[in-house]
Amino acid sequence: MITLSERHRAAAPRRDRRAGLTLVEMIVVLAIIAVVAVLIVPNVIGRPDQARVTVAKTDLKTIATALRVYRLDNGDYPTTDQGLKALVTKPTSPPEPLSYAADGYLPEVPTDPWGKAYIYRSPGTGGAYDLLSYGKDGKEGGDELDADLSDKTR
């Protein structure tokens, strides 16, 4: 026959000793996280500079579009002396634009993601104008992050 204390023990929930994580299990989980971090972090660290290159390429395309609209409105591109400032405020030096947009063509004179001015020359060496960023180093030439960027490069 079952006694009252045995019946009480049978009804009480049993505690499993393995309900929590042991120290060894925690160390294994932390080791796995560390290995994943070691594999991923080096790939992510180099991305800010690559993002700047992408921003510069996008800026160059935007500026080139503003230059084309300026030309459509005024018959020609701004001169080298007028520069990209002509896209922000109406030039007062000759040749003055005939039909300048009321709000300009850009909200401000653009600078590249490295804080340097974009290079603008009109007429350009390979066409109506040259529009460049000299890249991270700010010097003509270079490769990888220091490579020159143009509105014509992809």
C-alpha positions in Angstrom: 0.0 0.0 0.0 1.2 3.6 -0.8 1.7 5.8 2.1 0.7 9.5 2.2 4.3 10.7 1.9 4.9 8.5 -1.1 1.8 9.8 -2.8 2.8 13.4 -2.0 6.3 12.8 -3.6 4.8 11.3 -6.7 2.5 14.3 -7.2 5.3 16.9 -6.7 7.1 17.9 -9.9 10.5 16.5 -10.3 13.5 18.8 -10.6 15.8 18.0 -13.4 19.4 18.7 -12.5 20.2 19.6 -16.2 17.6 22.4 -16.4 20.2 25.2 -16.6 23.5 25.6 -18.6 26.7 24.4 -17.1 29.9 26.4 -17.2 31.3 24.1 -19.9 28.3 24.7 -22.1 28.6 28.4 -21.7 32.3 28.3 -22.6 31.5 26.3 -25.8 28.8 28.8 -26.8 31.2 31.7 -26.2 33.9 30.0 -28.2 31.6 29.5 -31.1 30.6 33.2 -31.0 34.3 34.2 -30.9 35.1 32.0 -34.0 32.2 33.5 -36.0 33.3 37.0 -35.0 36.9 36.3 -36.1 35.6 35.2 -39.5 33.1 38.1 -40.0 34.8 41.2 -38.5 37.7 41.4 -41.0 35.2 41.4 -43.9 33.2 44.2 -42.3 36.1 46.5 -41.2 37.2 47.4 -44.8 33.7 48.5 -45.8 33.6 52.2 -44.7 36.2 53.1 -47.4 34.4 51.1 -50.0 31.2 52.9 -49.0 32.9 56.2 -49.6 33.9 55.1 -53.1 30.2 54.2 -53.7 29.1 57.6 -52.4 31.6 59.4 -54.6 30.4 57.5 -57.7 26.8 58.4 -56.9 27.7 62.1 -56.3 29.6 62.2 -59.6 26.5 60.9 -61.4 24.3 63.4 -59.7 26.6 66.3 -60.5 26.8 65.1 -64.1 23.0 65.1 -64.3 22.9 68.7 -62.9 25.5 69.7 -65.5 23.4 68.3 -68.3 20.3 70.2 -67.1 22.4 73.4 -66.8 23.5 72.9 -70.4 19.9 72.3 -71.6 18.8 75.5 -69.9 21.7 77.7 -70.9 23.2 76.2 -74.1 26.6 75.2 -72.7 28.3 73.9 -69.6 29.8 76.2 -66.9 33.4 77.2 -67.6 36.3 76.0 -65.5 36.5 79.4 -63.9 32.7 79.3 -63.0 33.2 75.7 -61.7 30.6 73.7 -59.9 29.6 76.8 -57.9 27.6 77.7 -61.1 25.3 74.8 -60.2 24.5 76.4 -56.9 24.4 80.2 -57.6 24.0 82.0 -60.9 27.4 82.9 -62.3 28.1 86.6 -62.8 31.2 86.1 -65.0 30.9 85.6 -68.7 29.3 83.7 -70.3 26.4 84.4 -68.0 23.6 81.8 -68.2 20.5 82.7 -70.3 17.9 80.7 -68.4 19.2 79.9 -64.9 16.9 77.8 -62.7 15.4 79.8 -59.8 16.7 77.4 -57.1 19.9 76.5 -58.9 20.8 72.9 -59.9 22.3 71.7 -56.7 21.6 72.7 -53.1 25.3 73.2 -52.2 28.8 73.0 -53.8 29.6 69.3 -53.5 32.7 67.8 -51.9 33.8 64.2 -52.1 33.4 61.8 -49.2 37.0 62.5 -48.1 36.2 66.2 -47.8 38.0 67.4 -50.9 36.5 69.4 -53.8 35.5 67.5 -56.9 37.6 68.5 -60.0 35.7 70.2 -62.8 37.2 71.3 -66.1 35.4 72.6 -69.1 36.3 71.9 -71.8 37.6 68.5 -70.7 40.4 66.4 -72.1 38.1 63.7 -73.3 34.9 65.6 -74.0 32.8 68.6 -73.1 34.0 68.5 -69.4 36.0 66.5 -66.9 34.4 65.7 -63.6 36.7 63.8 -61.1 37.5 62.9 -57.6 41.1 61.9 -56.9 40.0 59.3 -54.3 41.1 58.8 -50.8 44.6 60.2 -51.2 43.5 63.4 -53.0 46.3 63.0 -55.6 46.0 62.3 -59.3 46.5 58.6 -60.2 46.6 55.7 -57.8 44.8 52.4 -57.5 42.2 50.8 -55.3 40.9 53.4 -52.8 43.3 56.0 -54.1 42.1 55.6 -57.7 40.7 58.5 -59.5 36.9 58.4 -60.0 35.0 60.0 -62.8 31.4 60.3 -63.7 32.2 58.1 -66.7 33.6 55.2 -64.5 31.3 52.5 -63.2 
